[in-house]
Amino acid sequence: MKRFGYGLWSLLLAVLFIICWQFLSSFYRQQVIAQQVDFLEEKAAIFLNLSDNQPATLQQFADAYVQDSSSRITLLDKDGRIIYDTYDSSLKESRANRPEVQAVLKGSNLGQSLRKSDTLNEELLYVAIPVKEDGNLQQILRIAEPTAPFFAKSQTIQRSIFFVYLLFCLFVSFLTFHALRQRNRPVQTILPVLKKMISSPDQQAIIMQETPEHDDLYQTINQLSEQMSRTYQAYAASEQQLYGLLNELMIGVFIIDQDDRLLLLNPTMQEQLGIEALPQLPQPFTEVIHDTQLIQLIYHMNEQTPSLQEEIALSDDHPRVLDVTLRLFNENELLGISYDLTRVRQLEKMQKDFVGNVSHELKTPVTSLIGFTETLLDGALEDRETLVSFLKIIQKDAYRLENLIQEIILLSKDSHSFDYTAQEINLRALIEQIIRSYEPIAREKQLSFIINGPEELIFISKRELLQPILKNLIENAVNYSKSQGTIQVDYSYRAKQLQLSVRDQGIGIDREDQVRIFERFYRVDKARTRNSGGTGLGLAIVKDYTKLLGGTITVDSFPGAGSTFTITLPLETKKKIQDLRNLYASPEFFSLLGEWPIH
């Protein structure tokens, strides 16, 4: 760009040099011609004075003059016809149409013309003066000389003038370029600094030059660079903090500009909308957001409706309930904030279901107790057989009510507030103990149990939490197993984890129900569960207690083929604890301690 600027200036100077020289050359030529005209005019006046205006005498002088020169003298009458011509005495033609002759015929005291002669075939300078008598035009004397001789004599002077003019132009050009360079020096110095400030605004660029006439300018640029660097670093830090905050927010945030382009979409909003791969932003928001309800809300925003809040349900593979708030800001840009209410709505539904189920489950045995008690009080006490039968029913409903209340208490209390002590548990003995409590029901349904696992494997865990887990899993398998079925309990210790599964050959669970079976009071087969005495809380207790122990639970089931519940718990075996105790008591361990004092 700098070379282009200097080249343009050079071209302009060259054009100006040529134009000026053409003007000077033309002016010099005109001056030479004017001097020659004056010379020829003086010569003609001398001829007229010497000849006393006599044609014969004038012809003699003319013939004598042209013998030693290249001049041509012509005498014309008052009408412009040739009387005598030194080049061709036979010429008698009219020359009234010649410019120099016309000027004299019109009353001028001098006529001149520069043209190429048709007779001599060269460029001639013609000068004509009138010959008057008593003030009247009688004749015209015209002298012509070739221009080549006197132009050749003037070329030396012209070359000298050109040389001086060239030196002057070179000097002017040098001064011009020097002035341009001096003028552009601050620009050339500052421009790289400005480019660096634009390309790397976080880095400070400094001008190290010291020029008295530009020192204030350079100092100002240095201060501007320093201030811009600090401002950009502060802006970058604020932007990083803002994006960090937006990325960590548990609410969805998105921004759309006035051209309907999506500028920002934080990870929470991306997750809420189910967007797996976010394209490079900005993008038209309709290419990123595909939910029709949210798109309609966005299009409803205008200056008349600057803010809007609505709860929408996304219709995708993972339905979500979002509370979306839209607000216009900063010249029709749109800010969207989304709260995920899916879990809240689920909890509300679960709460309603829980209250309804608790009320129903408590009402059923209480109603039975009241009914049979009133029947007995109305007179059935005298019938011993009826009395015994009703008392057994009352006892069964009372036990059922007691179990229901105990399980509700187990679910309602905060197990974290109890400081359960981890203890050594023989898992096989615990499983056999729980199975023995269900032997009456197992004999009635002709069920058989299979236990697979190491007999002497001792685990370190909290018995108050582990026992209800095993009890409810085994009870669930007994209640839902078909007659003459088999219940299999498998457990093993791998990679610091206890893996325990309870498998039955019962009615199985549909895939739709497998998502909700761990909810409180949820039943796969409500009639069958109520007849078997189930409360619908067993699997909820299993899930909660497994979570308290830091484990997980999964279910694998198919209708008619039975179910398998598998829990995974992070536990330590007794063998590993004993190995650690042996290590701490060994001499090698103390040798590792070095010189530490041991008390």
C-alpha positions, 0 to 999 in steps of 0.5 A: 500500500505504501509503494502504491502511494509513492508510485501514484505520487511519482506518476502525478509528478511525471505527468505534471513535469511533462505538462509543464515542459510542454507549456515551457517549450511552446512558450519558448517557441513562441518567443523565438518566433516573435523575435524572428518576426521582429527581425523580419519586420525590421529587415522589410522596413530597411528595404523600403527605406533603402529603395524609397518605395521604388519597385525596381530598386526594391527588386535589386535589393531583394535579389542581392539579399537572397543570394547569400541567404535562404530568405524569400522576398515577394512584392504584391500589389494592393489586391494581393497579386504577385508583382515580383518573387525572388524564388520564381520571377514568373509567378503572377498569382494572387496571394490574397488568401494567405493569412499574413496578406489578409491581415495587411489588406484588412488594415493591419501594419503587420501580418505574419503566418507560420506554415509549410510552403507548397512551393519550397516544401518546407516550413516558413515564417511569413511576415508582410508589411504594407507599402503606403503612399499618402496613407493609401495602400499601394503594395505589400512587401512579404519576407519569408524565411525557413524556421529550421535555421533559427530553431536549430540555433535556439535548440542549444538554449532550449536544452539548457533550459530543459536541463535547468528545468529537470534539475528544478523538478528533481529538487521539487520531487525530492522535497515532495517525497521528503515531506511525504515521508516525514508526514507518513513517518508517524503513520508508518510507526503507529500503523503496526502498533494499531494492527497489533492492538486489533489482532492481539488486544490482550497484549500491550504494544509500545512505541520505543522511538523518540521524535521531538515533533511526534513524541506527544503522539507516540506517548498518547498511542502507548497510553491508548494501547495500555488502556485498551489492553487492560480494558480487554483483559477486564472484558475477557475476564468478565465474559469468562466469568459470565459464560462460566456462570451461565454454564454452571446455572441449573436454569436454561438461558438463550439469547436471540438477536433482532435478526432471529439468530441464536447467539447463546445457548447454555448447556442446561438449555441444550440439555432441556431441549435434547440437543446433542450436538450444538452447531456453531453460533450464531445460527437461525434459531429455528435450525437449532430449536425445533419444539413448536410450542417454544418457537410459537412463544418466540414469534409472539414476542414484539414491542407490544408484548415485551415479556411473556411467561408460560409453562410448556410441555416438550413433546420429544423422546424424553418429555419435559415440563419447562417454565419459560420466561421471555423478555425483550432487551437491548433493541429487540434482542430476546432473552429466554430463561427456562426452569425445568419443572419436570421433577417438580411435577413428578413429585407433585403427582407422586405426593398426590398418589402417595397421600391417596394410596396411604389413605386408601391403604389405611382405610381398608384394614381399619374399615375391616376392623370396625366392621368385624368388631361391630358384627361381634358386638351385635351378637356374634360373640356367642358363636365361638366358631364365628368369633374365632374366624372373625378374630383371625381376620381382625388379627390379620388386618391388624398385622397388615396395618402394623406392617404398613405403619412400620414401612411408612415410618421407615420411609419417612424417617431420615436415615442419615440422622441415625449413626448406624455402625458398620459391622461384620455380616455373614451374608449367607447366614442373613439370607437363610435367616430371612428365608426361614421367616417365609417358610410357611408361605413357601410350603403353601405355594411349594416354593424352593430356594437356591442360594449361590455364593461363598458360605464364609464371605463376611461383609462390612456393612450397616445391618440396619439398612442391609437387612430390610433390603434383603427382606423386601426383595425376598418377600417380593419374590415369594409374594409374586412367584407362581406355585411350585416355582424357584427363587434363586439368590446369587451374591458375589464380591468383585472389584470392591463391590457386593453384587446380589440378585434375587430371581423369581419365576413369577408374573413378571413386569411390563416395561412400562411398569418397570419405570415406576415400580420403585415409587411408593404404593405403586403396584404392578398387580394391585388386586394380587398384591392386596390379597397377598398382604403387600403394601406397595412400599417394599421396593421403595424401601429397597431403593432408598436404603440401597442409595443410602449405602452408596449402591444401585439397583436394577431390574430385569423382567419380562411378563410371564417369565419372572423378574430379577432384581440386582443390587450393587453395594460398595463393601469391604470384606472381612478378609481385607480388613484382617489383612490391613490389621495384620499389616499394621501389626507387622514389623515391616509397617513400623520400619516404614515409619522410620524414626517416628516415635511410637507410643 
